[in-house]
């Protein structure tokens, strides 16, 4: 599996636009139900940038259905690092 940073960023940007709602995976940019696409989604999920329901269908690769950007995903996209950066400042 190849990590596709452009695709990952596009997914996060779209999810940021609909936050706090979730979104069907099939509505995400570039959606294709294959290992490459799903691998990038699971990568984002494992890093805590998105959340979603994991499903397994016989004969198909593992998948996510409804996905939502997390607070860490929002902070990742924030130019200032988000609240995580602000709250971690030592005074």
Buried (B, 14 or more C-beta within 10 A) or exposed (E): EEEBEEBBEBBBEBBBEEBEEBBEBEEBEEBEEEEBBBBBBBBBBEEEBBBBEEEEEEEEBEBBEEBBBBEBBBBBBBEEEBEEEEEEEEE
